[in-house]
Amino acid sequence: MRALRQAIFILFVIFWVAVLVIYGSYVTLPRHNTAATHFDSILVLGTPSKLDGSPSPEQRERVLEGIREYRRGVAPRIVMTGGPAHNHFVEAHTMAQFAIAQGVPASDVLEEPQAQNTVQNIFYSAQILHRHGWSSAEVVSSPHHLGRAALILLAFNQRQPSLSLDWSTHAAPWPPEYGVHYKLIFYSVEAWRCLELRLRGFPPSRFLPAHA
């Protein structure tokens, strides 16, 4: 019986050490590479639209926060990024139309319609920014997504120096539809993914080439 209690105690300790490592790694991720408070653009990262083409809860909250930051004067334009990654609706277009419907001038909204994931969000958006002579962005996304976005931005600046950005991440509010259990699941999944990326790094691709 004593051996069983000891085994349970050891498993309990191992579990909580693992939790601390995973979440500790996540909460210590950088959130910016500049102290700037004004940027050339606000970059709103994509997430799937609903199956009817309307904004999903996370899409809606990301766009609304991007609009709030735009109206605060953080940047003079918003770049919506995301292609038809999970259904046939182009995320960037759904988000852009929603922003325009909220009163943002169409001339201040740009669309990046190709990206299939967050790495591509950064790659294609950086191309758009540099094509216009812009080199900084406040990156808006859901709270659970910002850690991975930051890791990608750090790797991107190292591996794509000609497209590097000054950046800061900014969290959109959680959708009111999401309960505590949803938030815990999302945070846990992202914390684990971020730990894996910290340990293994990003595989080389044309979006994140191998180090020179």
N, C-alpha and C positions, 0 to 999 in steps of 0.2 A: 504493500500500500504506500509506503514511504517512497519507493522508487517511482511509482505512478505519479505521486504529487510532484516529485522532482522533475519528472519528464514534462508534466503539464506546465510547471513554472518555467522551465527552459524554453518550451514552445511559446509561452506567453511573452517572455523577454525577447525572443527572436522576432516575434511578430511586431512588437512595438519598436524594436530597433529598425526593422525594415520600413515601418511606417514613417519613422523619423528621418531615415535616409531619403526615402522617396519624396516626402513632402518638404524636407529641408532643402534638398536639391532644387525643388520647384520654386520655393519662395525666395531663394537667394539668386534667382536669375536676374540679370540686368533688365531694366525697363527703358533705357535710353542710351545713346552715345553722345548726347549733346545737352547742354543746359539751356538751349534756346527755348523760347516760349512762343515764337512765331515761326511759321514755316511757309515754304512755297506752295504746299498742298496738304490737304487732308486725304489720306488714303484709307478708304473703307474696304476692309477685306470681305470677300464674298463668302456666302454660305447658301445652301440650296433654297430656291423658291418653293412654294407649295405646288402641288400637282396641278392646280388650276392657274398657275402663273402669278399669283399674288404673293406679296412678301410673307415669308415665314416669320415666326416670332423673333428669332435672332436677327434675321435680315432687317426687320422693322426697327428693332432697337439699335442696331449698329448704324443704320441710316439716320435715324432721329438724333443720335448722339453726334454723328458727323455734322448734321445740320446745326445743332446747338453750338458746336465748336466753330463752324463757319460763321455763324452770326455773332459769336464772341470776338471775331477778328483773328482767330488763330492762323488762318490761311485764307487767301482770296479765291480758292477753288477747291473742289472735291473731286477726287478720282475714285470711281466705283470699279472694283476689279472682281472678275470671276466669269468664267464661261459656262457652258451647259454641262457641268461636271457630273451631276447626279440625276438630272432629267433633261428634257429638251429645251428648257427655258434658260436663257442667258442671264446669269445672276446679275451681272453689271447693268444690264438693260432694265431689269425689274427694279433694281435699286435706284437707278438714275431717274426712271419715270416716277417713282415714289417721291424722290427728293424734289423733282420739279413740281409735282402735285402739291407739295408742302410749301411752295413759294420760292424755291431756290431758282434763280435765273438759269435757263438752259445753257447759256454761254459760260457759266461757272461750273458746269458738271461735265466731266470727261468719263468715257467708258473704256475699260480694258476688257474685251470680250473673249479672250482666249484661254485664260488660266484654268487648269484642271485641279490645282491644289495650291497650298499656301506658298510653296517655293516658287511656283509659276506666277502667283499673284505678285510677288515681289519682283521677279525678273521682268515680266512684261510691263508692270507699272513703272519700274525704274527706266525702262527704255522710253516710255512716253514722257516721263519727267525730263530726262536728259535731252530728248529731242527738242523740248521747248526751252532748254537752258535752265531747268530747275533741278535742285539737288538736295532738297530737304522735304521731309514729310512727317506729319503726325499720323501714326498708324492706329486706326480705330478698329477694335474687334470686341468680341465677347470676353468677359473676365477670364474664363478658363483657357482661352486661346492665346492670350498675350505672351505667356512664357515661351511657347513654341515659336510664335512669330518673332520674338526677340532673338532666339537661337538662330533662326533662319537669317534674320537681318545681320547678325554678327558674322555668320559664315559667308553671306553674300558679299559683304564689304571686303572680306579677305580674298575671296575667290573671283570676284568680278570688280576689281578696283576701278575700271573705267566707268562702271555704272554705280559706284558707291553712293550712299545716301547718308546725310545726317538725319537721325530719326529719334522719335520718342513714341512710346506706345501709350494708348489711352483707352480705358475700359468703357464700353457701353453698359448701361444697366442690364441686369437680368430681366428677361421677359416676365411679367407678372404671372403668366401661365405656368411658370416652372416652380415646382415645390422644392423643398430642401433636399429630398432624395435625388431629384434630377441634378441639382447643383453638385451634390457630393459625388455622384457618378461621373459627371463631366470633369470635375476637378481631379478625381482619382485617375481616370484614363489619361488625361493630359499630363499629370505629374509623372506617371509611369513612362509615357512616350518621351517626355523631356529628359528623364534620367537615361533612357536608352540612347537618345541622341547625344547626350553629354559623354557617355561612355564609348559609343561606337562612332560618333560623327555622322556626317551625311555622305552617302555614296556619291562618287563623281557622276556628273551628268552635264549636259550642255547648259543647264541652268545654274548648276554649281560645279564648275570644272574642278579637277584635282588641283592641289596647290602647285604653283610653278616650282 
